[in-house]
Structures are given as C-alpha cells and as structure tokens.
Amino acid sequence: MRLLVQLIGEARPGGAPPISFVVDGRPVEVPDDGASLLEVLRDRVGVRSPKDGCSPQGQCGCCTVWVDGSPRVACVTPTRRVAGREVTTLDGIDPIVRQRWVQAFVNAGASQCGFCTPGILMRLAGLEARRAGDGPLDERSVGTALAAHLCRCTGWRSIFDAALGTSSTAPHAATRDLANAARRAELEGGSPQLVGADVVLGHGGFADDTAPAGALVAVPDGAGGWVVADTLHEARAKAGKVQGRNSTVALRHPLELPPGDFVVTLRTTWVEPGYLEPDASWCEPGGEPATPLANGGAFGGKRHSPVAAAARRLAGEYGRAVRVVLAREDVVRAGPKRPPVAAGVRADGTGIVRVARTPDSGELGSWRAALERAAPGLVVEEVAVPGPPVSADVRAAGWAEGAVLRAVWLAVIAGASGRGPEVTIASPEGGRATATMAADGAVQVSVSAGDPLDEVTLRSYVLGATHQALGWVRREGIAVDEAGAVLDLTVRSFGILPARDMPAVEIVVDDAGGPPVAVSE
C-alpha cells in the first residue's frame, strides 16, 4: 500500500511537484520545500534511527543511510536529490545482517549511549556488502570507513573488534548479565543507561526521538529567546541559522604560565565536551519535560542545559507539545567547556594552578576543591578572561587536572631514581588505574574498580576514557578570539581523535571484588 506522508507547513513556493521515493521498501511522497533528507526521514516519515548530531554539517556520520545501496549522510542531502530513488535506513536492511551486526556490537561493548551507532552500522554493513567475495574486513578498510564518523564514547577499538569479528563469522550470543552491565554503565556515565541490542539500534530513548508527531519546534533566536514553528526546517529558517564552519585560527592558550622553578608544567585551552547528541527536550502542556540526558550523561555538559525548562514554559504558552532543539553551533557557542589552565609543579610537589573564569561561568569552587584533593600542595588562582562558559560539571573537572599534574610529577621524580614510566592514579570514588605507553604508542591500562559487574562494559568505558585522555593531551581544543567568541563551530574542529589515529589499547581488569566503583575518569 502506498504511504502518503503529509508535510506540516507550506509547500515550496512556485507549486513544485511533490517528491516521490522509497524508504525501506515503502513508497513515500513529500512536498518539495527544501528540507534535508534527514529531517524528512525523522519528522515526516517517522524513521528515527538516523540521528541529527551536527545539525547539519555532514561531519559526524550519525545520519548515515543508503541511497541506492551507497552510504550517504542524510543531513546534507536535499530530499529532492533522492527523487525516484531507494533510501535504506538501519530499520530496512536485511534482518539477518542487522541482527548479526547488532550482536557483534553488543558482544564487543562497541556502543555506549548508542547515538552514533546506527550510522556506523550502516557504514560498516555497506562496506561488508561492497567487499563481498574479497575476503573479511581488515583493520585498514574499517579505519578508512570510520573516517566519516565520530564516536565520543567508545574509544573506537571496541568498534574495530566488532567489525573484524562480524565480517567473517556471525558471533554467538555472549553470556552477559545486561542488568549488571547497565549498573556499570550508570556508575561510569553518571546517569541511568541501558545496555543491549536496543541501544545499538539507536533506541536508547533520546529526547528528540520520543517527541510526539506534530509537536511545535523551538530553536534559539540568537538573542536569548526562542523561535517557534511547525517544523525544524521552518524554525531554523526563521531564526536565520547560519551553517557553522571551522576556522583557520590557531588554538590560543589564554593563561600564561606562572613564574617559578617548575619541573612539570601544564597549559591547556578551551576543550569542548564533544557529546554527539545536541541538547533536546520536549514537553506537553502541564507535563514533565523529557530529559536531555536520555541514555548518557554527556560527560557533564548537559547538567544545566536550558532546553527542558524552555520546553515546559513554551508548551504552557502555546498549549501544545513543543520540542526544543539546539543546533551544533548553539551547543558550541553556549555550552560549558573544560576550563583552560596554566600550572607549574616544583620538585617538592608544591606549585600553582591558574584556572580561567569567564563571564558566564558557573561556580568553580568544586573544581578547586577536586584539584586540591587530587594534588595537595597546589595553590589555585582564578583568572578572569573573556571566553565561552566554563564549568565544574564537565567530566573529572579539577580532579583530572590535579591527578595529571601529580602523576607526571611523581613520574619525573621516579625517573630520576631509575624507575619506569608507569603511572598510577586513584580516583575519588576509590577506583585505581595504572597506565603505560609503549614506544609505538600502544597503551596498557590496568584497572581496579571493585566488582566489575560486567567486564565488557567496564572495558568499553576504560577504552573511551583512554581515547578522551589521549585527545585531551595531544590535540583537543577550540579556537576562541581575543573577545571570547568561539570560532570553531563544527564537530570536526574539536580535535576528537579519529578512529585511524587511536592506538591499540590493552586493558587488564583486576577483579578484586568489593563494592563496584567508577574508574573510567
């Protein structure tokens, strides 16, 4: 039976004929109003497995679908370009192939929040189909395919494990207690989180996926208010949204190192939390707004997100359900950053840490306290600078900076006495991790987290933490001008370590028992 999808809003001026194409085997027809294929799939056809991660920059891969069998990012594909063609989403691929890939991702712990996973599955399943008869997938081909994607959670290596295992033989179901896996995920992620096949399929309960059909859509107007319209396409047009770009401006470190006879120094710039699901919420009149945290903690970046309160207020004003959606540019401009620091540690372990405080920053008292606990002997100085908001909410805020300074200082002292470069850190929760790096860049991490609960999930989070740590040290940061305006507005400009640059990581889990504690920070 033919499925006729009605557009909410005005058709394209000039009376353009409707666009007909096929989605997962179903004929559909939509008016030609200039909307992207991603918006049509999600909001008019009702297929929510493709995700809107970069809104729309074509840089994260979360919206990958097949057009006539070839992978394509839907957010930068005008719907009129697929007229008469066949679009396949994760919901529409061969169920046997889909189940095999999903099970491989579950077995390997290759999905955490699950936001980026449907797009990655479409890319890898497409690669497998194109290479049929050429032998199993290999590391190089998988790395090349993943270059079109970003994943902030998993650290990539578990995705490689899933892909290389899946391409040869369908894996048998792993014997795992998924309830315990979810307990470990909540410990590590800081918010309730599901684990299992539904998450891999993108059904983790993200706010913008669960919004009712026909809800009004609100987006920032650029002046502290909201533009409300019938569709996302219309709302963004009314708000005058301009596509974000990468700048060519070099990273700037806003704080000078303090003077002193230091054996260890650390200087950082603004770092974006880099979660891939932009803030979103929705609310019915008189109801409770959907949480923007959904199936992940966003590394602390959404703890004070404005979207839930805005959805509640606007639903009351309009007497209808309202979706509130931030674009990637909104998140980068206004979302909290890891604060820049400039620090020095003397040979005796004393030192100074300067931390940037910007006009719209939250209270940094907990940041200071966490750093001082992690590295006793360091004096913290707040320095006012222009820039985007910084926050003590972001992952391991203060504690990570202090732990890094103390660990490297200890390594320097140990190196003077001939000991090796092994570094051990204990977290405030009681977890312990020991990390070493080989000459070829390979990393070994040993962790003690009490009862592992589910070792696959624990390993996944340790991989993700290793990935973020390497990125933080080596390449992450966003360009900010002298007046404090963010210049880098795309997900590719954050410096997140891509799949091909992620080294091998060996993880050893010390199953010493005892109460489970978080360790990935």
C-alpha angles and dihedrals in degrees: 000000000000114000112216112199114201119213118228105222136022124329119240112289115258096044097271112188117254121267118246123196140137126262117192090335096313121112111231135182126200133171116260104245099143096263119149123253089247094057092046092050095047104035105027106027093033098231107142103174092093105076132213104229105150102026090238117326100118090231110107103050094221092125097051115147133158121259108195087341098309123109115251134168105244098203094072096035112099109223092233089066091066095052109141092006136112120251119194124193130185087271091060106046122104105295092223092053091045094050092048092053093043092051091048090054092048092049093049097042087239095151129056114161089007096219097120096032102087091056092047091049091052091051095048095042088051091050091050091051093049091049095049107142093017095091131257124328115271135205094262097051092046092048091051092049092049091054086087092058142066126208119180099181113049108044091233098255093093088052090053089049091052094046097047092046095046097050094066112030130007105249121235117243110277118235102243136148100230092191089060089043089056090049090055091046091052091049092051099037098042096230137064111287136179124224125200146056095321090059092051089052090055095253096125093125101259112185097240091049093056099047113121120254112262096028116148115249125228126193131174115277094209094247101075097278138085136257112215124199142150095262138024090242091054094044093052091047091052091047091053093235112194121204111254121238141197114254126224090221116120119240112271124211105213098197128066119223112257115249116258149106096279129173093190129034133180126192123175138170133212111311122196116223085228100205109169101220107078114222113280139161139162136198141188118224108281092004136112116269120243112257116251088214093067107151099357144034097238088227089283094302096117102044091108099027112154096216101089094051090046092051091052094048096044093047088056092048096048099034090228139089110280129198116207113201131180121207120223090257090056091052093050096046099044107018121104119267134202102264118248116247138192112196143167132192123200125217091263093056097255122119151127132273118196114198126192119241115192129196097261097039124130124235111302097194093105090048090055093046093049093051093047090051092050095046113024112199097042118116116214121217122186114216121195112229135159113257147100120310117289123200145195087218097078119104114294090349111192092350093074094048092049093044092050093049093048094044094050091045090053090048091052091050091045091048090057089060094047099259122139131262096260111137125198125192129185118207125222088250092057101259120134131207131184118196134189132174124210125220090259091055097256113144130216120196126184115193136189112196103157112246104010090212089194118011094199091058093043091052091049092055093046089052090050091049091049090051093051092045093052091047093048092052099040113030121347123119142099129238115249123182126231091267091055100254117143111242102181108072106164130084091239091059094062092080095237109173109255123224096258092055096050109106126219113281125201115198124197116192118206103211095198094148125225127116113333114254134184114261110162095088 
